[in-house]
């Protein structure tokens, strides 16, 4: 008999991330078992009544029981403690009332709740880690290196890894890194690799453009701050323009347009060569279908070993090859092994020029759109990710904690 699952997400399901990286999976998994979804919703998202009602209807239709809780932000430590407390009480009620046998915790804060449930009820526990969260806080400048909060978070990370029945990682690179942790040498957990999924029904190739119909279009989608090296992406575009003077840069971004214009002006990028817009998920897919190549660079820092950018799967799903950089999860190996992009090891003039030249050649090579699409289906398929989660659930169904 398939046991019920308590799924804990600190990301709100009303957020785009919650819908693309949580709900899409659960809709597949709920076909075979009962899912209780506990999420933490932000006040500004919850205020959209019509969207909330539509989402609630979609969740009900999938057979999922949604138990939304309010996310608290300030004061930071106390707010998180309050969220953990209310999350634990609700999850414990579900375990007792519905005899749920698996708790699936997405990232670190929900894992505090899940660890308590495992210790108290003996429930099987999945640590879906999503990345090295504590190290991201330091690398992102939120916490000072070596601060007390970091040490506490790393202590919890150790408890999660030692107690989890399964540990899900977005990248093989992160699994390789964790296998070197000294405290795991005699108690190695069961690792499972499931990367971020892309909606490949939405992100699919558009009509094949007629040669000469439009200028070569380089695409940039998403954030320009914190983890992203936007200046380097603009430099890549400038180098491309030396090869293709009519080339244009199509940017889709939310909330960073003033910064983008400032950096363009600072670096001498002609405004007429850039299309800058804001768009929803549907618009992003439509725009990607008109792009010849994508570009994005992420800081190659320790925490990014565990990162898998969703936009890579979306670009490839649309048949678009990409230029990225090494030192970020499995991104470089995917681009090079699947022959669907170029990864640069540095941002020197010489290295960048070579990378741009290779990208141009690749983007014009025969069969590139089909090859990108196959790579997306192989590496970023929602169905394959859900299948792997389903196998993991079934393995835990009959296993005693």
C-alpha atoms as one frame of an Amber mdcrd trajectory, in Angstrom:
protein
   0.000   0.000   0.000   1.318   3.466  -0.909   1.808   5.530   2.214   0.782
   9.193   2.407   3.415  11.913   2.073   3.748  15.187   3.962   5.516  17.627
   1.618   7.037  20.713   3.279   7.988  23.754   1.200   9.234  27.044   2.637
   8.652  28.559  -0.795   5.070  29.636  -1.322   3.072  27.713  -3.892   1.666
  31.052  -5.074   5.182  32.034  -6.151   6.326  31.090  -9.680   9.091  28.918
  -8.197   6.610  27.032  -6.044   4.434  26.260  -9.040   7.240  25.269 -11.431
   9.484  23.379  -8.995   7.018  21.970  -6.443   3.451  21.770  -7.698   4.303
  20.419 -11.154   6.071  17.460  -9.564   3.370  16.853  -6.964   0.604  16.800
  -9.550   2.358  13.809 -11.105   3.099  12.077  -7.786  -0.448  12.554  -6.453
  -1.729  10.126  -9.091  -0.331   7.239  -7.031  -0.623   8.361  -3.404  -2.093
  10.947  -1.054  -0.041  14.129  -0.761  -0.402  16.716   2.012   1.299  19.944
   0.919   2.328  22.399   3.641   3.680  25.675   2.248   4.517  29.095   3.664
   2.801  31.846   1.703   3.908  35.477   1.627   1.351  38.130   2.511   1.650
  39.975  -0.807   1.027  36.776  -2.795  -1.878  35.677  -0.589  -3.607  39.013
  -1.188  -4.346  38.064  -4.825  -7.714  36.437  -4.173  -8.560  35.356  -7.733
  -5.142  33.792  -8.282  -5.349  32.068  -4.903  -8.745  30.579  -5.689  -7.629
  29.387  -9.114  -4.518  27.779  -7.651  -6.497  26.131  -4.854  -8.837  24.658
  -7.472  -5.905  23.300  -9.467  -4.449  21.692  -6.345  -7.777  20.130  -5.359
  -8.250  18.772  -8.861  -4.885  17.012  -8.554  -6.091  15.315  -5.363  -3.578
  17.157  -3.165  -4.528  18.465   0.275  -3.039  21.959   0.564  -2.377  23.363
   4.037  -1.028  26.902   3.456   0.618  28.718   6.366   1.665  32.359   6.665
   5.334  33.137   6.066   6.872  35.504   8.645   9.916  37.583   7.757  10.818
  39.861  10.666  12.512  39.732  13.061  14.444  37.133  11.090  15.417  34.485
  13.668  12.191  34.764  15.681  10.048  34.764  12.540  11.734  31.588  11.284
  11.296  29.964  14.715   7.586  30.824  14.597   7.278  29.317  11.111   9.043
  26.138  12.239   6.759  25.826  15.266   3.512  26.251  13.335   4.786  23.993
  10.556   5.684  21.255  13.036   2.296  21.380  14.745   0.378  21.141  11.468
   2.649  18.393  10.095   2.417  16.407  13.339  -1.379  16.600  13.156  -1.280
  15.218   9.599   1.010  12.361  10.642  -1.235  11.423  13.570  -4.572  11.960
  11.823  -3.725  10.458   8.434  -0.858   8.117   9.351   1.505   9.642   6.802
   4.657   7.554   6.473   7.015   9.887   4.567   7.965  13.508   5.148   9.557
  15.209   2.147  11.324  18.427   3.169  12.359  20.925   0.506  15.541  22.644
   1.736  16.788  23.459   5.218  14.066  25.198   7.241  11.450  22.513   6.444
  14.069  19.907   7.305  14.150  21.162  10.898  10.453  20.266  11.029  11.026
  16.955   9.250  13.862  15.941  11.561  11.597  16.516  14.573   8.884  14.360
  12.974  11.371  11.570  12.288  12.669  11.603  15.857   9.177  11.724  17.390
   7.194   9.419  15.091   9.809   7.356  13.246   8.572   8.680   9.898  10.807
   8.237   6.839  12.535  11.498   5.949  13.672  12.870   2.564  16.122  15.786
   2.674  15.587  17.544  -0.677  18.436  19.940  -0.091  18.218  22.181  -3.209
  21.753  23.504  -2.578  24.257  24.386   0.126  21.906  26.871   1.790  24.161
  28.010   4.649  27.066  28.591   2.276  24.778  30.534  -0.071  23.964  32.898
   2.805  27.680  33.595   3.254  28.529  33.750  -0.449  25.588  36.105  -1.003
  26.793  38.494   1.723  23.768  37.877   3.974  25.829  36.320   6.771  29.448
  37.047   7.703  31.776  34.103   7.222  32.049  31.975  10.352  29.201  33.737
  12.170  27.067  31.953  14.745  24.080  31.559  12.421  26.318  29.885   9.842
  27.732  27.468  12.416  24.234  26.598  13.637  22.998  26.038  10.071  25.966
  23.786   9.279  25.298  21.820  12.497  21.737  21.247  11.324  22.997  20.316
   7.842  25.102  17.595   9.446  22.064  16.283  11.358  19.981  16.302   8.167
  22.557  14.326   6.201  23.118  11.803   8.985  19.416  11.163   9.614  17.814
  11.377   6.172  16.552   8.196   4.546  17.242   9.810   1.178  19.192  12.952
   0.231  18.148  14.605  -3.037  20.721  16.830  -4.765  20.264  19.040  -7.812
  23.774  18.231  -9.086  26.202  15.358  -9.278  28.940  17.854  -8.399  27.337
  18.456  -4.983  27.018  14.716  -4.350  30.721  14.280  -5.103  31.503  17.121
  -2.687  29.352  15.684   0.111  30.983  12.268  -0.251  34.191  13.926   0.984
  32.616  15.222   4.234  34.569  13.549   7.093  31.497  12.899   9.277  29.823
  10.924   6.480  32.660   8.483   5.818  31.177   5.744   7.988  27.525   6.760
   7.567  27.123   7.674   3.912  23.492   8.556   3.115  21.602   7.323   0.061
  21.988  10.152  -2.472  19.578  10.701  -5.355  20.262  13.132  -8.199  17.181
  15.020  -9.461  17.872  18.330 -11.152  15.484  21.256 -11.609  12.717  20.546
 -14.095  11.529  22.627 -17.022   8.031  22.673 -18.465   8.989  21.208 -21.830
   5.418  21.465 -23.100   5.683  25.232 -22.731   9.386  25.599 -23.500   9.615
  24.018 -26.929  11.118  25.112 -30.273   9.192  27.625 -32.335   9.010  27.858
 -36.136  12.362  27.616 -37.913  13.356  31.186 -38.907  13.999  31.961 -42.554
  17.655  32.809 -43.201  18.120  36.569 -43.169  14.651  37.142 -41.751  15.978
  38.699 -38.535  19.349  39.576 -37.001  21.207  37.093 -34.813  19.527  37.285
 -31.398  21.337  36.578 -28.138  19.032  36.016 -25.163  19.427  36.880 -21.491
  16.627  35.798 -19.152  16.195  36.389 -15.419  18.066  38.069 -12.614  21.047
  40.381 -13.018  22.093  40.612  -9.370  23.766  38.731  -6.489  24.846  35.502
  -8.202  24.906  36.688 -11.806  27.820  38.288 -13.657  25.823  40.647 -15.827
  28.739  42.833 -16.915  30.470  39.768 -18.322  27.305  38.867 -20.240  27.268
  42.367 -21.754  30.925  41.946 -22.700  30.009  38.704 -24.420  27.369  40.542
 -26.423  29.853  43.261 -27.407  32.286  40.616 -28.657  29.445  39.016 -30.591
  28.672  42.361 -32.246  32.238  42.501 -33.545  31.483  39.302 -35.458  27.837
  40.119 -36.190  27.358  43.918 -36.299  23.576  43.588 -36.663  23.202  41.224
 -33.679  20.798  42.195 -30.928  20.458  41.308 -27.259  16.991  40.358 -25.987
  16.709  40.703 -22.188  13.724  39.547 -20.128  13.969  40.633 -16.518  11.738
  41.643 -13.613  12.725  44.470 -11.293  16.203  45.251 -12.592  15.643  47.482
 -15.612  17.221  50.610 -14.094  20.349  48.662 -13.175  20.464  47.071 -16.633
  20.285  50.459 -18.358  22.953  51.817 -16.013  25.358  48.957 -16.815  24.634
  49.244 -20.540  25.463  52.949 -20.459  28.602  52.353 -18.385  29.871  49.718
 -20.822  28.900  51.547 -23.997  26.254  49.109 -25.220  24.055  50.765 -27.831
  20.441  50.948 -26.549  19.149  50.401 -30.086  20.785  46.947 -30.140  18.932
  45.768 -27.026  15.332  44.677 -26.479  14.516  45.007 -22.776  11.188  43.768
 -21.467   9.398  42.143 -18.552   7.376  39.024 -19.088   5.565  36.168 -17.394
   6.397  32.479 -17.880   4.409  32.313 -21.122   6.104  35.394 -22.550   9.551
  34.064 -21.623   8.934  30.878 -23.588   7.659  32.855 -26.599  10.736  35.101
 -26.527  13.148  32.179 -26.192  11.691  30.673 -29.355  12.983  33.712 -31.295
  16.527  33.528 -29.879  19.540  31.998 -31.615  21.605  31.541 -28.445  21.416
  32.225 -24.722  24.003  33.689 -22.381  24.340  33.788 -18.592  27.269  33.668
 -16.202  27.037  32.720 -12.519  29.692  33.393  -9.891  31.793  30.204  -9.646
  31.760  30.085  -5.844  31.533  27.139  -3.457  27.784  27.215  -2.848  27.065
  27.168  -6.577  28.517  23.641  -6.754  25.012  22.546  -5.785  23.081  24.854
  -8.143  21.200  23.906 -11.304  19.805  26.980 -13.137  16.292  26.276 -14.427
  16.824  28.652 -17.340  19.339  26.231 -18.876  16.648  23.581 -19.259  14.228
  26.181 -20.618  16.694  27.468 -23.231  17.539  23.943 -24.345  13.855  23.000
 -24.411  13.342  25.790 -26.956  16.237  24.475 -29.043  18.583  27.305 -28.018
  22.306  26.628 -27.316  23.919  28.531 -24.437  27.129  30.188 -23.353  27.843
  29.707 -19.645  30.784  29.252 -17.314  32.473  26.481 -15.392  32.368  26.027
 -11.625  28.546  26.023 -11.375  27.078  22.612 -10.590  26.879  20.345 -13.640
  26.273  23.169 -16.113  29.606  22.973 -17.958  29.474  19.190 -18.306  25.913
  19.340 -19.678  26.812  22.012 -22.246  29.962  20.288 -23.444  28.986  16.607
 -23.196  25.660  17.124 -24.945  27.266  19.536 -27.451  24.543  22.111 -26.804
  26.633  25.035 -25.657  29.970  26.468 -24.645  31.463  26.863 -21.174  34.259
  29.292 -20.469  36.801  28.810 -17.692  37.658  32.505 -17.423  36.499  35.933
 -18.525  39.689  37.204 -20.127  39.389  38.854 -23.540  41.026  35.866 -25.209
  38.854  33.255 -23.472  35.649  35.178 -24.072  36.445  35.800 -27.750  37.086
  32.095 -28.278  33.856  31.184 -26.442  31.761  33.598 -28.514  33.278  32.282
 -31.757  32.469  28.708 -30.730  28.924  29.721 -29.790  28.331  31.323 -33.191
  29.558  28.219 -34.977  27.448  25.953 -32.786  24.296  28.065 -33.159  24.551
  27.748 -36.948  25.411  24.068 -37.037  23.029  21.572 -38.605  20.635  19.878
 -36.201  21.453  22.102 -33.219  17.806  22.803 -32.349  16.956  19.120 -32.287
  20.075  18.306 -30.243  19.213  20.962 -27.653  15.675  19.639 -27.390  16.884
  16.060 -26.857  19.296  17.238 -24.168  16.478  19.043 -22.373  14.280  15.958
 -22.458  17.147  13.838 -21.154  18.358  16.204 -18.426  15.450  18.455 -17.403
  12.267  16.481 -18.024   9.482  16.948 -15.474   8.248  13.429 -16.199  11.678
  11.894 -15.567  12.099  13.864 -12.334   8.654  12.825 -11.109   9.390   9.207
 -12.054  12.578   9.262  -9.962  10.723  10.771  -6.987   8.059   8.086  -7.397
  10.667   5.306  -7.327  12.163   6.841  -4.186   8.749   6.982  -2.488   8.072
   3.347  -3.340  11.442   2.291  -1.953  10.578   3.997   1.329   7.000   2.645
   1.489   8.029  -0.676   2.988  11.195   0.474   4.706  11.199   0.884   8.464
  12.849   4.076   9.683
